[in-house]
């Protein structure tokens, strides 16, 4: 399994875009749009877990996530692991890969938002606060010291 950041316009980027658009998660096409339409700036990146010719999972490193106008940055967002690869600690590996990158840039904290309960605590994330998202659901904001 290789963890890598994916550059727009590469064959891997095209493969990741297609995978995300067709994955089982409703947010997959939104993730794909960041890469497809080059919405990344500065330190923002798409990360992928690649198993031979297969995309096993992905996530983003972003300045802000789905809750705008909060004073926090950076975020890890859109974390998804394909069903065939679940149970192999791939979420932890993707998170650690992105956390290491952000630590190397000098960040001391990282944030993520989720509607899941008791998922990210096992990776060292601590609940910070909740907010109503634009689509009417409550999203929880978590933080982790790097």
N, CA, C and O atoms as a GROMACS GRO file, in nm:
protein
  584
    1UNK      N    1   0.085  -0.118   0.000
    1UNK     CA    2   0.000   0.000   0.000
    1UNK      C    3   0.089   0.124   0.000
    1UNK      O    4   0.179   0.136   0.083
    2UNK      N    5   0.064   0.213  -0.092
    2UNK     CA    6   0.140   0.338  -0.101
    2UNK      C    7   0.049   0.455  -0.065
    2UNK      O    8  -0.063   0.464  -0.116
    3UNK      N    9   0.096   0.542   0.020
    3UNK     CA   10   0.026   0.666   0.051
    3UNK      C   11   0.098   0.778  -0.022
    3UNK      O   12   0.221   0.788  -0.015
    4UNK      N   13   0.023   0.862  -0.091
    4UNK     CA   14   0.084   0.964  -0.173
    4UNK      C   15  -0.007   1.085  -0.187
    4UNK      O   16  -0.129   1.073  -0.176
    5UNK      N   17   0.052   1.200  -0.211
    5UNK     CA   18  -0.025   1.316  -0.251
    5UNK      C   19  -0.039   1.312  -0.402
    5UNK      O   20   0.054   1.270  -0.472
    6UNK      N   21  -0.152   1.353  -0.451
    6UNK     CA   22  -0.186   1.338  -0.592
    6UNK      C   23  -0.187   1.474  -0.660
    6UNK      O   24  -0.254   1.567  -0.614
    7UNK      N   25  -0.114   1.485  -0.767
    7UNK     CA   26  -0.105   1.610  -0.842
    7UNK      C   27  -0.206   1.611  -0.955
    7UNK      O   28  -0.222   1.513  -1.027
    8UNK      N   29  -0.273   1.724  -0.970
    8UNK     CA   30  -0.372   1.741  -1.077
    8UNK      C   31  -0.307   1.718  -1.213
    8UNK      O   32  -0.191   1.753  -1.235
    9UNK      N   33  -0.383   1.658  -1.304
    9UNK     CA   34  -0.336   1.638  -1.441
    9UNK      C   35  -0.254   1.512  -1.461
    9UNK      O   36  -0.211   1.485  -1.573
   10UNK      N   37  -0.231   1.436  -1.356
   10UNK     CA   38  -0.155   1.312  -1.369
   10UNK      C   39  -0.252   1.195  -1.391
   10UNK      O   40  -0.371   1.207  -1.362
   11UNK      N   41  -0.202   1.083  -1.442
   11UNK     CA   42  -0.290   0.966  -1.456
   11UNK      C   43  -0.351   0.922  -1.324
   11UNK      O   44  -0.466   0.878  -1.320
   12UNK      N   45  -0.276   0.933  -1.214
   12UNK     CA   46  -0.330   0.896  -1.084
   12UNK      C   47  -0.443   0.990  -1.045
   12UNK      O   48  -0.543   0.946  -0.987
   13UNK      N   49  -0.430   1.117  -1.076
   13UNK     CA   50  -0.536   1.213  -1.046
   13UNK      C   51  -0.664   1.176  -1.120
   13UNK      O   52  -0.773   1.178  -1.063
   14UNK      N   53  -0.651   1.142  -1.246
   14UNK     CA   54  -0.770   1.105  -1.324
   14UNK      C   55  -0.835   0.979  -1.267
   14UNK      O   56  -0.958   0.969  -1.262
   15UNK      N   57  -0.754   0.886  -1.225
   15UNK     CA   58  -0.805   0.763  -1.165
   15UNK      C   59  -0.876   0.792  -1.032
   15UNK      O   60  -0.982   0.738  -1.004
   16UNK      N   61  -0.815   0.879  -0.951
   16UNK     CA   62  -0.873   0.915  -0.822
   16UNK      C   63  -1.004   0.991  -0.840
   16UNK      O   64  -1.101   0.966  -0.768
   17UNK      N   65  -1.010   1.081  -0.935
   17UNK     CA   66  -1.132   1.156  -0.963
   17UNK      C   67  -1.245   1.060  -1.001
   17UNK      O   68  -1.356   1.070  -0.949
   18UNK      N   69  -1.217   0.968  -1.092
   18UNK     CA   70  -1.319   0.871  -1.134
   18UNK      C   71  -1.363   0.783  -1.018
   18UNK      O   72  -1.482   0.757  -1.001
   19UNK      N   73  -1.268   0.739  -0.938
   19UNK     CA   74  -1.300   0.655  -0.823
   19UNK      C   75  -1.391   0.730  -0.726
   19UNK      O   76  -1.494   0.676  -0.683
   20UNK      N   77  -1.355   0.853  -0.691
   20UNK     CA   78  -1.432   0.931  -0.594
   20UNK      C   79  -1.573   0.960  -0.646
   20UNK      O   80  -1.669   0.954  -0.570
   21UNK      N   81  -1.584   0.991  -0.774
   21UNK     CA   82  -1.716   1.019  -0.831
   21UNK      C   83  -1.808   0.898  -0.825
   21UNK      O   84  -1.930   0.912  -0.821
   22UNK      N   85  -1.751   0.778  -0.826
   22UNK     CA   86  -1.830   0.656  -0.832
   22UNK      C   87  -1.828   0.574  -0.703
   22UNK      O   88  -1.880   0.463  -0.700
   23UNK      N   89  -1.767   0.628  -0.597
   23UNK     CA   90  -1.760   0.553  -0.472
   23UNK      C   91  -1.897   0.552  -0.404
   23UNK      O   92  -1.991   0.618  -0.449
   24UNK      N   93  -1.907   0.477  -0.297
   24UNK     CA   94  -2.035   0.460  -0.229
   24UNK      C   95  -2.074   0.576  -0.138
   24UNK      O   96  -2.182   0.573  -0.078
   25UNK      N   97  -1.991   0.679  -0.126
   25UNK     CA   98  -2.016   0.791  -0.037
   25UNK      C   99  -2.068   0.909  -0.116
   25UNK      O  100  -2.012   0.944  -0.220
   26UNK      N  101  -2.175   0.971  -0.069
   26UNK     CA  102  -2.236   1.085  -0.138
   26UNK      C  103  -2.139   1.203  -0.155
   26UNK      O  104  -2.153   1.280  -0.250
   27UNK      N  105  -2.043   1.217  -0.066
   27UNK     CA  106  -1.948   1.329  -0.072
   27UNK      C  107  -1.834   1.304  -0.170
   27UNK      O  108  -1.753   1.394  -0.194
   28UNK      N  109  -1.826   1.184  -0.226
   28UNK     CA  110  -1.718   1.152  -0.320
   28UNK      C  111  -1.706   1.251  -0.435
   28UNK      O  112  -1.596   1.297  -0.464
   29UNK      N  113  -1.817   1.286  -0.503
   29UNK     CA  114  -1.806   1.383  -0.612
   29UNK      C  115  -1.755   1.520  -0.568
   29UNK      O  116  -1.686   1.588  -0.644
   30UNK      N  117  -1.788   1.561  -0.446
   30UNK     CA  118  -1.736   1.688  -0.395
   30UNK      C  119  -1.584   1.682  -0.378
   30UNK      O  120  -1.513   1.774  -0.416
   31UNK      N  121  -1.536   1.571  -0.319
   31UNK     CA  122  -1.391   1.550  -0.309
   31UNK      C  123  -1.328   1.556  -0.447
   31UNK      O  124  -1.227   1.624  -0.467
   32UNK      N  125  -1.387   1.486  -0.544
   32UNK     CA  126  -1.333   1.482  -0.680
   32UNK      C  127  -1.323   1.621  -0.741
   32UNK      O  128  -1.229   1.650  -0.815
   33UNK      N  129  -1.420   1.706  -0.710
   33UNK     CA  130  -1.420   1.841  -0.765
   33UNK      C  131  -1.300   1.924  -0.725
   33UNK      O  132  -1.253   2.006  -0.804
   34UNK      N  133  -1.250   1.904  -0.605
   34UNK     CA  134  -1.130   1.977  -0.563
   34UNK      C  135  -1.013   1.947  -0.656
   34UNK      O  136  -0.941   2.037  -0.697
   35UNK      N  137  -0.996   1.821  -0.689
   35UNK     CA  138  -0.884   1.780  -0.773
   35UNK      C  139  -0.912   1.812  -0.920
   35UNK      O  140  -0.825   1.862  -0.992
   36UNK      N  141  -1.032   1.782  -0.964
   36UNK     CA  142  -1.068   1.802  -1.104
   36UNK      C  143  -1.063   1.948  -1.146
   36UNK      O  144  -1.019   1.980  -1.257
   37UNK      N  145  -1.107   2.037  -1.058
   37UNK     CA  146  -1.114   2.179  -1.092
   37UNK      C  147  -1.004   2.262  -1.026
   37UNK      O  148  -1.013   2.385  -1.020
   38UNK      N  149  -0.903   2.195  -0.975
   38UNK     CA  150  -0.785   2.260  -0.919
   38UNK      C  151  -0.822   2.365  -0.815
   38UNK      O  152  -0.781   2.481  -0.825
   39UNK      N  153  -0.897   2.324  -0.716
   39UNK     CA  154  -0.942   2.415  -0.610
   39UNK      C  155  -0.843   2.424  -0.494
   39UNK      O  156  -0.869   2.495  -0.397
   40UNK      N  157  -0.732   2.355  -0.503
   40UNK     CA  158  -0.634   2.358  -0.396
   40UNK      C  159  -0.547   2.482  -0.406
   40UNK      O  160  -0.510   2.526  -0.515
   41UNK      N  161  -0.515   2.540  -0.289
   41UNK     CA  162  -0.423   2.653  -0.284
   41UNK      C  163  -0.318   2.625  -0.178
   41UNK      O  164  -0.338   2.541  -0.089
   42UNK      N  165  -0.208   2.693  -0.188
   42UNK     CA  166  -0.102   2.685  -0.088
   42UNK      C  167  -0.066   2.541  -0.052
   42UNK      O  168  -0.021   2.464  -0.137
   43UNK      N  169  -0.087   2.504   0.075
   43UNK     CA  170  -0.047   2.372   0.124
   43UNK      C  171  -0.152   2.265   0.102
   43UNK      O  172  -0.128   2.149   0.135
   44UNK      N  173  -0.269   2.300   0.049
   44UNK     CA  174  -0.378   2.203   0.033
   44UNK      C  175  -0.340   2.093  -0.066
   44UNK      O  176  -0.272   2.118  -0.165
   45UNK      N  177  -0.386   1.972  -0.037
   45UNK     CA  178  -0.350   1.856  -0.118
   45UNK      C  179  -0.459   1.749  -0.111
   45UNK      O  180  -0.538   1.744  -0.017
   46UNK      N  181  -0.460   1.664  -0.214
   46UNK     CA  182  -0.538   1.540  -0.210
   46UNK      C  183  -0.441   1.427  -0.178
   46UNK      O  184  -0.332   1.420  -0.234
   47UNK      N  185  -0.482   1.340  -0.088
   47UNK     CA  186  -0.401   1.224  -0.052
   47UNK      C  187  -0.476   1.098  -0.092
   47UNK      O  188  -0.598   1.093  -0.086
   48UNK      N  189  -0.400   0.998  -0.133
   48UNK     CA  190  -0.462   0.871  -0.173
   48UNK      C  191  -0.382   0.754  -0.119
   48UNK      O  192  -0.259   0.760  -0.105
   49UNK      N  193  -0.454   0.648  -0.090
   49UNK     CA  194  -0.393   0.519  -0.058
   49UNK      C  195  -0.411   0.434  -0.183
   49UNK      O  196  -0.523   0.411  -0.229
   50UNK      N  197  -0.299   0.387  -0.237
   50UNK     CA  198  -0.301   0.314  -0.363
   50UNK      C  199  -0.247   0.174  -0.340
   50UNK      O  200  -0.139   0.155  -0.284
   51UNK      N  201  -0.324   0.076  -0.385
   51UNK     CA  202  -0.288  -0.064  -0.372
   51UNK      C  203  -0.276  -0.122  -0.514
   51UNK      O  204  -0.374  -0.164  -0.574
   52UNK      N  205  -0.154  -0.121  -0.566
   52UNK     CA  206  -0.134  -0.166  -0.704
   52UNK      C  207  -0.207  -0.074  -0.800
   52UNK      O  208  -0.176   0.044  -0.809
   53UNK      N  209  -0.305  -0.128  -0.871
   53UNK     CA  210  -0.385  -0.050  -0.965
   53UNK      C  211  -0.514   0.004  -0.902
   53UNK      O  212  -0.594   0.067  -0.971
   54UNK      N  213  -0.533  -0.020  -0.774
   54UNK     CA  214  -0.658   0.018  -0.708
   54UNK      C  215  -0.641   0.136  -0.614
   54UNK      O  216  -0.540   0.147  -0.545
   55UNK      N  217  -0.740   0.223  -0.613
   55UNK     CA  218  -0.749   0.327  -0.511
   55UNK      C  219  -0.817   0.262  -0.392
   55UNK      O  220  -0.927   0.208  -0.405
   56UNK      N  221  -0.754   0.266  -0.277
   56UNK     CA  222  -0.809   0.204  -0.157
   56UNK      C  223  -0.879   0.307  -0.068
   56UNK      O  224  -0.969   0.273   0.008
   57UNK      N  225  -0.837   0.433  -0.077
   57UNK     CA  226  -0.896   0.538   0.004
   57UNK      C  227  -0.837   0.673  -0.030
   57UNK      O  228  -0.741   0.684  -0.107
   58UNK      N  229  -0.895   0.776   0.030
   58UNK     CA  230  -0.848   0.911   0.002
   58UNK      C  231  -0.890   1.006   0.113
   58UNK      O  232  -0.973   0.972   0.197
   59UNK      N  233  -0.830   1.125   0.111
   59UNK     CA  234  -0.871   1.237   0.196
   59UNK      C  235  -0.807   1.364   0.142
   59UNK      O  236  -0.725   1.358   0.050
   60UNK      N  237  -0.843   1.477   0.200
   60UNK     CA  238  -0.788   1.607   0.163
   60UNK      C  239  -0.719   1.672   0.282
   60UNK      O  240  -0.754   1.645   0.397
   61UNK      N  241  -0.623   1.755   0.254
   61UNK     CA  242  -0.570   1.851   0.349
   61UNK      C  243  -0.618   1.986   0.299
   61UNK      O  244  -0.588   2.026   0.187
   62UNK      N  245  -0.694   2.057   0.384
   62UNK     CA  246  -0.759   2.181   0.342
   62UNK      C  247  -0.739   2.293   0.443
   62UNK      O  248  -0.715   2.269   0.561
   63UNK      N  249  -0.750   2.417   0.395
   63UNK     CA  250  -0.746   2.533   0.484
   63UNK      C  251  -0.873   2.542   0.566
   63UNK      O  252  -0.869   2.574   0.685
   64UNK      N  253  -0.988   2.513   0.503
   64UNK     CA  254  -1.114   2.512   0.576
   64UNK      C  255  -1.200   2.399   0.523
   64UNK      O  256  -1.182   2.351   0.411
   65UNK      N  257  -1.293   2.357   0.606
   65UNK     CA  258  -1.379   2.245   0.569
   65UNK      C  259  -1.521   2.296   0.548
   65UNK      O  260  -1.540   2.412   0.511
   66UNK      N  261  -1.618   2.211   0.570
   66UNK     CA  262  -1.757   2.240   0.536
   66UNK      C  263  -1.824   2.342   0.628
   66UNK      O  264  -1.937   2.382   0.602
   67UNK      N  265  -1.759   2.382   0.734
   67UNK     CA  266  -1.812   2.483   0.825
   67UNK      C  267  -1.735   2.612   0.805
   67UNK      O  268  -1.629   2.630   0.865
   68UNK      N  269  -1.787   2.702   0.722
   68UNK     CA  270  -1.711   2.824   0.689
   68UNK      C  271  -1.706   2.921   0.806
   68UNK      O  272  -1.783   2.911   0.901
   69UNK      N  273  -1.614   3.013   0.796
   69UNK     CA  274  -1.602   3.125   0.890
   69UNK      C  275  -1.564   3.084   1.032
   69UNK      O  276  -1.598   3.153   1.128
   70UNK      N  277  -1.496   2.971   1.046
   70UNK     CA  278  -1.443   2.934   1.177
   70UNK      C  279  -1.295   2.973   1.181
   70UNK      O  280  -1.229   2.973   1.077
   71UNK      N  281  -1.244   3.006   1.298
   71UNK     CA  282  -1.106   3.054   1.308
   71UNK      C  283  -1.002   2.942   1.314
   71UNK      O  284  -0.894   2.962   1.371
   72UNK      N  285  -1.031   2.827   1.259
   72UNK     CA  286  -0.941   2.712   1.269
   72UNK      C  287  -0.885   2.673   1.134
   72UNK      O  288  -0.951   2.687   1.030
   73UNK      N  289  -0.763   2.625   1.136
   73UNK     CA  290  -0.699   2.569   1.016
   73UNK      C  291  -0.575   2.495   1.062
   73UNK      O  292  -0.518   2.533   1.164
   74UNK      N  293  -0.531   2.393   0.994
   74UNK     CA  294  -0.583   2.327   0.874
   74UNK      C  295  -0.678   2.212   0.910
   74UNK      O  296  -0.696   2.178   1.027
   75UNK      N  297  -0.738   2.156   0.809
   75UNK     CA  298  -0.831   2.044   0.825
   75UNK      C  299  -0.786   1.923   0.744
   75UNK      O  300  -0.719   1.936   0.642
   76UNK      N  301  -0.823   1.808   0.792
   76UNK     CA  302  -0.821   1.686   0.710
   76UNK      C  303  -0.968   1.655   0.685
   76UNK      O  304  -1.047   1.644   0.779
   77UNK      N  305  -1.003   1.642   0.560
   77UNK     CA  306  -1.143   1.622   0.526
   77UNK      C  307  -1.163   1.514   0.422
   77UNK      O  308  -1.069   1.464   0.362
   78UNK      N  309  -1.288   1.479   0.404
   78UNK     CA  310  -1.330   1.383   0.302
   78UNK      C  311  -1.259   1.249   0.314
   78UNK      O  312  -1.223   1.188   0.213
   79UNK      N  313  -1.239   1.203   0.435
   79UNK     CA  314  -1.172   1.074   0.456
   79UNK      C  315  -1.266   0.960   0.416
   79UNK      O  316  -1.376   0.948   0.470
   80UNK      N  317  -1.221   0.879   0.322
   80UNK     CA  318  -1.301   0.765   0.273
   80UNK      C  319  -1.210   0.646   0.248
   80UNK      O  320  -1.102   0.660   0.190
   81UNK      N  321  -1.255   0.529   0.292
   81UNK     CA  322  -1.185   0.404   0.264
   81UNK      C  323  -1.284   0.311   0.193
   81UNK      O  324  -1.394   0.288   0.241
   82UNK      N  325  -1.242   0.259   0.079
   82UNK     CA  326  -1.325   0.166   0.002
   82UNK      C  327  -1.362   0.045   0.088
   82UNK      O  328  -1.281  -0.002   0.168
   83UNK      N  329  -1.480  -0.004   0.071
   83UNK     CA  330  -1.531  -0.115   0.151
   83UNK      C  331  -1.438  -0.236   0.150
   83UNK      O  332  -1.425  -0.305   0.250
   84UNK      N  333  -1.374  -0.261   0.037
   84UNK     CA  334  -1.284  -0.377   0.026
   84UNK      C  335  -1.160  -0.365   0.114
   84UNK      O  336  -1.093  -0.465   0.140
   85UNK      N  337  -1.130  -0.243   0.160
   85UNK     CA  338  -1.008  -0.219   0.236
   85UNK      C  339  -1.035  -0.184   0.383
   85UNK      O  340  -0.942  -0.156   0.458
   86UNK      N  341  -1.159  -0.186   0.421
   86UNK     CA  342  -1.191  -0.151   0.560
   86UNK      C  343  -1.142  -0.260   0.654
   86UNK      O  344  -1.133  -0.377   0.617
   87UNK      N  345  -1.111  -0.220   0.776
   87UNK     CA  346  -1.060  -0.314   0.875
   87UNK      C  347  -0.910  -0.332   0.870
   87UNK      O  348  -0.855  -0.415   0.942
   88UNK      N  349  -0.841  -0.255   0.784
   88UNK     CA  350  -0.695  -0.266   0.769
   88UNK      C  351  -0.622  -0.143   0.824
   88UNK      O  352  -0.505  -0.121   0.794
   89UNK      N  353  -0.692  -0.064   0.903
   89UNK     CA  354  -0.636   0.056   0.964
   89UNK      C  355  -0.591   0.162   0.863
   89UNK      O  356  -0.499   0.240   0.888
   90UNK      N  357  -0.657   0.162   0.750
   90UNK     CA  358  -0.621   0.256   0.645
   90UNK      C  359  -0.660   0.400   0.681
   90UNK      O  360  -0.590   0.495   0.643
   91UNK      N  361  -0.770   0.418   0.754
   91UNK     CA  362  -0.807   0.553   0.798
   91UNK      C  363  -0.695   0.611   0.883
   91UNK      O  364  -0.655   0.726   0.864
   92UNK      N  365  -0.646   0.532   0.977
   92UNK     CA  366  -0.535   0.578   1.063
   92UNK      C  367  -0.412   0.612   0.979
   92UNK      O  368  -0.346   0.713   1.004
   93UNK      N  369  -0.382   0.530   0.880
   93UNK     CA  370  -0.264   0.555   0.797
   93UNK      C  371  -0.278   0.684   0.717
   93UNK      O  372  -0.184   0.762   0.706
   94UNK      N  373  -0.397   0.707   0.661
   94UNK     CA  374  -0.418   0.830   0.586
   94UNK      C  375  -0.411   0.952   0.678
   94UNK      O  376  -0.349   1.053   0.643
   95UNK      N  377  -0.474   0.943   0.793
   95UNK     CA  378  -0.467   1.053   0.888
   95UNK      C  379  -0.323   1.083   0.929
   95UNK      O  380  -0.280   1.198   0.928
   96UNK      N  381  -0.248   0.979   0.963
   96UNK     CA  382  -0.109   0.996   1.005
   96UNK      C  383  -0.025   1.055   0.893
   96UNK      O  384   0.060   1.142   0.918
   97UNK      N  385  -0.046   1.011   0.771
   97UNK     CA  386   0.026   1.062   0.655
   97UNK      C  387   0.004   1.214   0.643
   97UNK      O  388   0.099   1.289   0.624
   98UNK      N  389  -0.121   1.257   0.654
   98UNK     CA  390  -0.153   1.399   0.642
   98UNK      C  391  -0.107   1.478   0.765
   98UNK      O  392  -0.060   1.591   0.751
   99UNK      N  393  -0.119   1.419   0.882
   99UNK     CA  394  -0.072   1.486   1.004
   99UNK      C  395   0.078   1.509   0.998
   99UNK      O  396   0.126   1.616   1.036
  100UNK      N  397   0.152   1.411   0.952
  100UNK     CA  398   0.298   1.426   0.939
  100UNK      C  399   0.334   1.538   0.842
  100UNK      O  400   0.426   1.616   0.867
  101UNK      N  401   0.261   1.545   0.733
  101UNK     CA  402   0.281   1.652   0.634
  101UNK      C  403   0.258   1.789   0.699
  101UNK      O  404   0.339   1.880   0.685
  102UNK      N  405   0.146   1.802   0.770
  102UNK     CA  406   0.113   1.929   0.833
  102UNK      C  407   0.211   1.965   0.943
  102UNK      O  408   0.247   2.082   0.958
  103UNK      N  409   0.254   1.868   1.021
  103UNK     CA  410   0.356   1.892   1.125
  103UNK      C  411   0.484   1.944   1.059
  103UNK      O  412   0.548   2.036   1.111
  104UNK      N  413   0.520   1.885   0.947
  104UNK     CA  414   0.639   1.929   0.874
  104UNK      C  415   0.630   2.072   0.823
  104UNK      O  416   0.731   2.137   0.801
  105UNK      N  417   0.508   2.120   0.804
  105UNK     CA  418   0.487   2.259   0.762
  105UNK      C  419   0.483   2.355   0.880
  105UNK      O  420   0.475   2.477   0.862
  106UNK      N  421   0.489   2.300   1.003
  106UNK     CA  422   0.492   2.384   1.121
  106UNK      C  423   0.359   2.400   1.194
  106UNK      O  424   0.352   2.473   1.293
  107UNK      N  425   0.255   2.333   1.148
  107UNK     CA  426   0.127   2.340   1.218
  107UNK      C  427   0.136   2.262   1.349
  107UNK      O  428   0.204   2.159   1.357
  108UNK      N  429   0.069   2.312   1.450
  108UNK     CA  430   0.070   2.247   1.581
  108UNK      C  431  -0.060   2.175   1.612
  108UNK      O  432  -0.066   2.095   1.706
  109UNK      N  433  -0.165   2.203   1.534
  109UNK     CA  434  -0.295   2.139   1.552
  109UNK      C  435  -0.354   2.109   1.414
  109UNK      O  436  -0.318   2.172   1.315
  110UNK      N  437  -0.445   2.011   1.411
  110UNK     CA  438  -0.522   1.982   1.291
  110UNK      C  439  -0.666   1.959   1.332
  110UNK      O  440  -0.692   1.912   1.443
  111UNK      N  441  -0.759   1.992   1.244
  111UNK     CA  442  -0.901   1.984   1.273
  111UNK      C  443  -0.969   1.893   1.171
  111UNK      O  444  -0.919   1.871   1.061
  112UNK      N  445  -1.084   1.842   1.211
  112UNK     CA  446  -1.170   1.772   1.116
  112UNK      C  447  -1.314   1.786   1.161
  112UNK      O  448  -1.343   1.804   1.279
  113UNK      N  449  -1.405   1.777   1.064
  113UNK     CA  450  -1.547   1.780   1.094
  113UNK      C  451  -1.609   1.648   1.053
  113UNK      O  452  -1.564   1.583   0.958
  114UNK      N  453  -1.712   1.608   1.126
  114UNK     CA  454  -1.777   1.481   1.098
  114UNK      C  455  -1.917   1.480   1.158
  114UNK      O  456  -1.947   1.555   1.251
  115UNK      N  457  -2.001   1.393   1.105
  115UNK     CA  458  -2.130   1.369   1.168
  115UNK      C  459  -2.129   1.235   1.241
  115UNK      O  460  -2.231   1.192   1.295
  116UNK      N  461  -2.015   1.169   1.242
  116UNK     CA  462  -2.000   1.040   1.311
  116UNK      C  463  -1.973   1.060   1.460
  116UNK      O  464  -1.914   1.160   1.501
  117UNK      N  465  -2.018   0.965   1.538
  117UNK     CA  466  -1.989   0.964   1.681
  117UNK      C  467  -1.885   0.856   1.710
  117UNK      O  468  -1.888   0.746   1.654
  118UNK      N  469  -1.792   0.890   1.800
  118UNK     CA  470  -1.694   0.792   1.849
  118UNK      C  471  -1.613   0.725   1.739
  118UNK      O  472  -1.586   0.605   1.747
  119UNK      N  473  -1.576   0.800   1.638
  119UNK     CA  474  -1.493   0.744   1.531
  119UNK      C  475  -1.350   0.796   1.539
  119UNK      O  476  -1.256   0.718   1.530
  120UNK      N  477  -1.333   0.925   1.557
  120UNK     CA  478  -1.200   0.984   1.549
  120UNK      C  479  -1.128   0.993   1.683
  120UNK      O  480  -1.008   1.019   1.687
  121UNK      N  481  -1.199   0.972   1.791
  121UNK     CA  482  -1.135   0.976   1.923
  121UNK      C  483  -1.023   0.872   1.933
  121UNK      O  484  -0.920   0.898   1.995
  122UNK      N  485  -1.042   0.756   1.873
  122UNK     CA  486  -0.940   0.652   1.880
  122UNK      C  487  -0.813   0.690   1.805
  122UNK      O  488  -0.710   0.624   1.820
  123UNK      N  489  -0.820   0.795   1.724
  123UNK     CA  490  -0.702   0.844   1.652
  123UNK      C  491  -0.642   0.967   1.719
  123UNK      O  492  -0.553   1.032   1.664
  124UNK      N  493  -0.690   0.999   1.840
  124UNK     CA  494  -0.634   1.110   1.915
  124UNK      C  495  -0.707   1.242   1.898
  124UNK      O  496  -0.661   1.343   1.951
  125UNK      N  497  -0.818   1.243   1.827
  125UNK     CA  498  -0.895   1.366   1.808
  125UNK      C  499  -0.987   1.388   1.926
  125UNK      O  500  -1.043   1.294   1.983
  126UNK      N  501  -1.003   1.515   1.963
  126UNK     CA  502  -1.083   1.554   2.078
  126UNK      C  503  -1.196   1.645   2.029
  126UNK      O  504  -1.174   1.739   1.953
  127UNK      N  505  -1.316   1.615   2.076
  127UNK     CA  506  -1.432   1.697   2.040
  127UNK      C  507  -1.412   1.840   2.088
  127UNK      O  508  -1.370   1.863   2.201
  128UNK      N  509  -1.441   1.935   2.000
  128UNK     CA  510  -1.425   2.077   2.032
  128UNK      C  511  -1.561   2.147   2.042
  128UNK      O  512  -1.590   2.213   2.142
  129UNK      N  513  -1.644   2.133   1.938
  129UNK     CA  514  -1.774   2.200   1.935
  129UNK      C  515  -1.856   2.148   1.818
  129UNK      O  516  -1.805   2.077   1.731
  130UNK      N  517  -1.984   2.183   1.816
  130UNK     CA  518  -2.074   2.143   1.707
  130UNK      C  519  -2.130   2.267   1.639
  130UNK      O  520  -2.144   2.373   1.700
  131UNK      N  521  -2.161   2.252   1.510
  131UNK     CA  522  -2.218   2.361   1.431
  131UNK      C  523  -2.320   2.305   1.335
  131UNK      O  524  -2.311   2.190   1.292
  132UNK      N  525  -2.419   2.387   1.301
  132UNK     CA  526  -2.518   2.350   1.201
  132UNK      C  527  -2.459   2.379   1.064
  132UNK      O  528  -2.423   2.493   1.034
  133UNK      N  529  -2.450   2.276   0.980
  133UNK     CA  530  -2.396   2.292   0.846
  133UNK      C  531  -2.503   2.350   0.753
  133UNK      O  532  -2.621   2.351   0.785
  134UNK      N  533  -2.459   2.399   0.639
  134UNK     CA  534  -2.549   2.460   0.542
  134UNK      C  535  -2.661   2.367   0.498
  134UNK      O  536  -2.769   2.413   0.459
  135UNK      N  537  -2.637   2.237   0.503
  135UNK     CA  538  -2.737   2.140   0.457
  135UNK      C  539  -2.830   2.095   0.568
  135UNK      O  540  -2.909   2.002   0.550
  136UNK      N  541  -2.822   2.161   0.684
  136UNK     CA  542  -2.918   2.138   0.790
  136UNK      C  543  -2.883   2.032   0.892
  136UNK      O  544  -2.964   2.004   0.981
  137UNK      N  545  -2.768   1.971   0.882
  137UNK     CA  546  -2.726   1.868   0.979
  137UNK      C  547  -2.617   1.924   1.070
  137UNK      O  548  -2.543   2.014   1.033
  138UNK      N  549  -2.610   1.868   1.188
  138UNK     CA  550  -2.508   1.909   1.286
  138UNK      C  551  -2.379   1.836   1.254
  138UNK      O  552  -2.376   1.714   1.239
  139UNK      N  553  -2.272   1.913   1.244
  139UNK     CA  554  -2.138   1.860   1.224
  139UNK      C  555  -2.057   1.886   1.350
  139UNK      O  556  -2.063   1.995   1.408
  140UNK      N  557  -1.980   1.786   1.391
  140UNK     CA  558  -1.895   1.800   1.507
  140UNK      C  559  -1.754   1.837   1.464
  140UNK      O  560  -1.702   1.783   1.366
  141UNK      N  561  -1.694   1.927   1.535
  141UNK     CA  562  -1.558   1.972   1.506
  141UNK      C  563  -1.464   1.907   1.608
  141UNK      O  564  -1.487   1.913   1.729
  142UNK      N  565  -1.358   1.846   1.557
  142UNK     CA  566  -1.257   1.781   1.640
  142UNK      C  567  -1.122   1.846   1.616
  142UNK      O  568  -1.097   1.904   1.511
  143UNK      N  569  -1.034   1.834   1.716
  143UNK     CA  570  -0.899   1.888   1.707
  143UNK      C  571  -0.801   1.782   1.757
  143UNK      O  572  -0.834   1.698   1.841
  144UNK      N  573  -0.680   1.788   1.703
  144UNK     CA  574  -0.572   1.700   1.749
  144UNK      C  575  -0.444   1.782   1.755
  144UNK      O  576  -0.412   1.855   1.662
  145UNK      N  577  -0.373   1.770   1.866
  145UNK     CA  578  -0.241   1.832   1.879
  145UNK      C  579  -0.142   1.753   1.795
  145UNK      O  580  -0.140   1.630   1.800
  146UNK      N  581  -0.061   1.824   1.719
  146UNK     CA  582   0.041   1.757   1.639
  146UNK      C  583   0.173   1.759   1.713
  146UNK      O  584   0.273   1.707   1.662
   0.00000   0.00000   0.00000
